[in-house]
Amino acid sequence: MESYNLLKGKRGIIFGALDENSIAWKVALRAKNEGAKFVLSNSPLALRKKDIFDLAKQTDAQVIAADITEISELEDLFEESMQLLGGKIDFILHSVGMSPNVRKNIPYTDLDYDYLNKTLDVSAISLHKVLAVAKKLDAISESGSVVTLSYIAAQRTFSSYSDMAHAKSVLESIVRQFGYHYGVAKKVRINSISQSPTKTTAGTGVSGFNAFFNYADSMSPLGNADADSCANTCMFLFSDLSKMITMQNIYNDGGFSSMGISNKLINQYIDCGCGDEE
Ligand SMILES: NC(=O)c1ccc[n+]([C@@H]2O[C@H](COP(=O)([O-])OP(=O)(O)OC[C@H]3O[C@@H](n4cnc5c(N)ncnc54)[C@H](O)[C@@H]3O)[C@@H](O)[C@H]2O)c1
């Protein structure tokens, strides 16, 4: 992959690389390629899987465990990261999501509310916690960039996405609200990327994922955006090229979000005899 040195000399924290399919994994490889140095962080549970240490080797990164919902662990993470990297943080990737309701296949109309709280805490409020801790410690450089990962279920109904849809709506709202406050205070930029369905552990945990994936691919003029293309969009958002972009939800989705129906889908209906005139 060609390097444009977009992140030369920049320091980062990347949350959420679980295995080589993770979006955060691809972002870490790409960020290394663009000249960044960074810390990789994930929950103590995820570190037991050990894959992240291979990524750390490939990217000359340190791994620091932190449950992203625990303020004290985030404080330690920021302090240690600034020490290891030699200064304030220029970019953060928040690529974290989890719903016990989805994992346990609990029907949406019968949600377990303790699980719902967990979904919201891990998948959305954690972004607020990361930003609040960073702001309190003054840990992000002026014009630094924070990117989180969202999904179009924040705006529209995807029948099996369940309470993750609520988490994504809250997440995008935090992007706008905190984007205002951190922008005024330190010119820190906060954006979300609304990503196509992508074959990862979190993605494939949603029931009917393959149908989601194929439907979106047939609908989108460019086809589904993969994790590598998401990583490219992250490079732009982390770089100085996007210094005036903040509080946005950017669709990295091959055009899906602007579509109603495509010829590919129409033809699939015709081929199966489902689109016959009465
Ligand atoms: N895969 C998709 O189809 C898709 C589409 C749009 C958006 N997203 C979003 O992208 C982000 C990354 O997911 P992914 O698809 O790469 O899957 P993934 O399963 O590889 O990543 C999810 C990460 O969240 C981490 N995590 C969960 N609980 C945590 C906690 N308490 N503390 C710290 N980390 C924790 C996991 O360990 C894992 O690394 C998520 O926000 C997801 O909702 C994914």
The ligand as an ORCA input file, in Angstrom:
! r2SCAN-3c Opt
* xyz 0 1
  N     -18.921     -4.986     11.167
  C     -19.903     -4.233     10.727
  O     -20.736     -4.653      9.881
  C     -20.008     -2.818     11.192
  C     -20.751     -1.880     10.429
  C     -20.870     -0.576     10.929
  C     -20.275     -0.229     12.121
  N     -19.555     -1.171     12.839
  C     -18.959     -0.786     14.115
  O     -17.560     -0.886     14.049
  C     -17.049     -0.998     15.386
  C     -15.994     -2.094     15.427
  O     -16.584     -3.349     15.250
  P     -15.982     -4.472     14.286
  O     -17.012     -4.703     13.247
  O     -14.598     -4.174     13.879
  O     -16.035     -5.774     15.227
  P     -15.003     -6.344     16.329
  O     -15.795     -7.364     17.062
  O     -13.759     -6.769     15.678
  O     -14.708     -5.081     17.279
  C     -15.495     -4.734     18.400
  C     -14.505     -4.420     19.501
  O     -15.141     -3.893     20.675
  C     -14.332     -4.337     21.770
  N     -15.008     -4.188     23.069
  C     -16.203     -4.729     23.445
  N     -16.449     -4.422     24.737
  C     -15.402     -3.648     25.171
  C     -15.079     -3.013     26.403
  N     -15.883     -3.102     27.478
  N     -13.921     -2.300     26.495
  C     -13.085     -2.191     25.424
  N     -13.351     -2.762     24.219
  C     -14.489     -3.492     24.099
  C     -14.099     -5.804     21.417
  O     -13.104     -6.416     22.217
  C     -13.728     -5.678     19.955
  O     -12.336     -5.454     19.810
  C     -18.264     -1.231     16.291
  O     -18.672     -0.007     16.866
  C     -19.315     -1.691     15.295
  O     -20.637     -1.477     15.759
  C     -19.398     -2.432     12.390
*
